[in-house]
Amino acid sequence: MRGDLAGLTFGEFSAWLGAVIGHSERFHRALYRQVAVEGRWAPLEIPLWRDESPDAARTLTGLAAAVQAPAPDRHQHEDDPGIGRTVKVASRLTDGQTVESVLIPMKGGGHHTVCVSSQVGCKMGCQFCHTATMGLVRQLTAAEITGQLAAVRQATGTTARNVVFMGMGEPLDNPDAVARAVAILTSPEAHGLARRHVTISTVGRADILPRWRELGLTGVNLALSLTAADDALRSELMPVNRLHSLAELKKAVAAVPIPKDRRILVSCVVIPGLTDGPGHTADLIAWLAGLPVLVNLIPFNPIPSRPWRAPTDDEVMAVRDRLDAAGIPVRLRLTKGDAVMAACGQLGDPAARRRRPLESVPR
């Protein structure tokens, strides 16, 4: 029985369904939405199929698995009176691995964002990220990526307006599955998300960024995890910089087709004593010159593998003020979910590294 239907585009799904059972596209759309959005396969629960073609619906029932999305295994939440409830959902995959997603309340908007993972683990080795301690366990399929929205909705009863690829893994290390997932998420037959409500974050895969248009990602937001604008420091904190220097990265970023009304979200983790000094900010300002950016300052969220502390409000504000004085648009990332290890850089199960050999970025 097929268990990958949530990873098909509507065109692919309709072609398969037409070949096995026939019927018109309106029948196909009803069933595709159940699969893509709810992560379920239950043709007889769809009124159109049940009432107009029950024999075909019964035949279809046995052709695919009833569950078409990762199953929510457990979830934890943190409540903040000024923000709302942040929920981390851990979902079990068919091979026993676990993937984590986060439902994030958006302040003052009355809507939510789902932060999805693109891999189990990550091989990028960023020193401020808990997921990095896992190494890369395996890539996720498009069905496992989009299925996280169904898992989050099943666990929380909430449907998100925005999706950010900022969970476990480096999205551009799994580009084809991520691009397919974006196509499904933005399909009117499935989730129907506006492309401006989808954001893909990368640590700087300068070799993959030139494929942005080819991958069909035009109109999707680009977020760059930069943190340091000095090659030596960035190479220490983010090993990907040993493969793609800051000069190479800027050239690749500048070539990405960004809509005129949009900015590149450049995320910088503020680590006391490492990335918060005036010299560091000056390097950052120089690197950003000429790019349409919005800097997102993220206070470092403590993780078990690092002795670094979280910055004080004054330390973060000092960085913000220097960027502001230079005319760089900047915002502060509110820490959400750190009490349940759901904040930026805190996702992942280090025990998973024992299940497969580690893959790592070369030194």
Secondary structure, DSSP 8 states (H G I E B T S, - for coil): -B--GGGS-HHHHHHHHHHHT---HHHHHHHHHIIIII-B--GGGSHHHHHH-HHHHHHHHTTB-SB-S-EEEEEEEEEETTTEEEEEEEEE-TTS-EEEEEEEE-TTTS-EEEE--SEEE-SS--TT-GGGGG-EEEE--HHHHHHHHHHHHHHHS---SEEEE-SSS-GGGSHHHHHHHHHHHT-TTTT---GGGEEEEES--TTTGGGTTTTT-TTSEEEEE----SHHHHHHH-GGGGTS-HHHHHHHHHTS---TT--EEEEEEE-TTTT-SHHHHHHHHHHHTTS-EEEEEEE----TT-------HHHHHHHHHHHHHTT--EEE----SGGGT-STT----GGGGGTS-------
